[in-house]
Amino acid sequence: MSRLLHLARRFLGSLSPRPLAAADARWVAEQLLPGETELWARLSLADRKHAAGVAREVDRLLDGAPRPVLAAALLHDVGKVDSDLGTLARVGATAVAAVVGRVRVAAWSERSGLAGRVGRYLRHDAIGSRLLDEAGSAPLTVAWAGEHHLPPEKWTVDRTVGAALAAADDD
C-alpha cells in the first residue's frame, strides 16, 4: 500500500510545471561531472525534481554524502530517457508490467514502436548503468543505477550507502 501511495504522489508531482528551484539547480550542477550533466539535461522536469529530492534526502541521511553518491541519487533513473515515454505512458507501462510481469515486458526493449519504448522504460536500470559508464561516472554511480531495483543482498554498493539511496528514493 505504501508503494501505491508513493507512486500516486510521484504521479501528482509530475504534473506540476513548476521548475526546479534555482538553488537546487545550482547544487545539482556542483555534484555532476560534465558527462553526467549532459545526461541530467536529458531527464524530464519531473525526473529532475524527483532526483534532486532523492539526492537532498541522501545527503541528509548520510550527513554529507560524497559526490559519487549524490550523483547516483541524481541519476539513478537516467535510463528512462531512452524510453521517451511521458507520465501517462509510464503509468500504463507500470500497470502492464504488474499484470504481465516486469521481466517479460522488459524483454520487449528490442522491439520497435511503443512496445520497445515500454520495454526500455522497464530496463531503465541497465540502460542507465550503461549510459553512466559511457559518461565516465564513478563506479558507485554506475553500479547504483543498475542495482537500485535489486534487493539489498544483491547490491555491490556499500550497504549503508545503498540503504540511504533506497530509503530516499522509495520506489
N, C-alpha and C positions, 0 to 999 in steps of 0.2 A: 504494500500500500504506500509506503514512504517513497518508493521509486516512482510510482504513478504521480504522486503529489509533486515530486521533484521535476518530472517531465512536464507536468502541467504548468508549473512556474516558469520553466525554461521556455515553453511554448509562448506563454503570455509575454514574457520579457523579449522574445524575439520579434514580436510585433511592434515594439516601440521604435520609432525612428530617431530617438534621441541619440546623438553621437557619444562616443567615449569622451569622458571629461578630459580637458586639456592636460591637467596634472597627471592623470592616468596615462595618457598617450605619451607624455614625456618620460614617465617612469618606465613604461614598456620599452621605449626606444633605448633606454640605458641598459636594458637587460639582454638585448639581442645582438648577435653577430650580423654582419652585412647580409650574408645569405639567408639567415633567419628572418631578417627584416623584410626581405623580398617575399618570403613565404607568408609572413604576417599580413602583408598588404593584400594578399590574395584571399584572405579569410573574409567572410561576410561580416557585416557590422554586428550581427547577433553573436557570431562566434567570437569576435574580438572582445565584445563586452563580457561574455561568459568567461573567456580565457583570462582576461585581466582580473576578474573577480576571483577566479581559482588561484591565480598567482599571488594576489594580495593575501588571500587566506593561507596559502602555503607559507608565505613569508612570515605571517603572524604565528602560525603553528610551530614553525621551526625557529622562531625568534631570530630572524635574519637568515634567509636561505642563500646559498651561493648561486651565482649567475646560471650555471647549467641546470640547477634545479628549477629556478624561476623560468628559464627558457622551456624546460619540459612542461611546466604548468601552462605557459602561454601557448605552446604549440602542440599539445598532446592530440588535438583534433585536426591538425593541419591536413591530414589525408582526405578530409571531407571535400577539399577544394576540387579534387579530381572527379567528384560525382556531379558537380554543377546542379545540385538539387536545392530548391527553395524550401522554406519551412513546411508548407503543406505536403510536399512530396516526401520530405524526410519523415513526417508523421506517418504517411502511408507506408513508407519503406519499413519503418519500425513495426508497424502493425502486421505487415506481410511476413516479416521475419518472425514475429511472435507466433503466427499461425503455422507457417510452413517450416520454420527452423532457420536460424541465423546462418548456419554453415551452408545449408542448401541454397539459400538466396544469395549469399556471398559468392557462391560459385558462378553466379550469373555475370560476374565482373568482366569476363572476356567477351560477352555478347555486345552487340551494338544497341543503340536506342535506349529507351527508358529502362529496360531490364538490366542492361550493362551499367547504367548510372546507379541504379538501386544496388546492384552487386558491389560496385566500387564504394558506395556510401557505407555498406556493411563491412567492407575490408579497409576502412579508413585507418585502422591501426597499423596494418602492414604497409600501406601506401605512405602514410605519414612518416613512418620509420625510414623508409627508403628516401623520401624527399629530404628529410633532415640529414641523413647520412651524406647525400649528394651536396647539401648546402654547407657541409663542414662543421656540423654541430658536434658538441661533446658527446662521448659515448653514452653518458647517462641520459641526455636529452633524447638521443636516438632510441635508446632502449625503452624509455618510458612511453614514447609514442606507440611502440609496438606491443607493450605489455599492459597498458592501462585498463584493459578489459579482462585480464587474466586474474585468477585467484592468487593471493599472496604467495602461496607455496611455489608458484611458477615465476615469480619476479626474479630478475637478476640484479635489480637495483637494491640498495640498502633498504632493509625493512622499515626503518624509521622514516626515511625519506618517502618510500612508496606509500606508507600508511598516511602520511601527511598529504601527499598528492591525491590519493584516493579519497580521503575524507573531504578534501576541499572541492573535488570535482563531483563526487556523489552522483555519478551517472554510470 
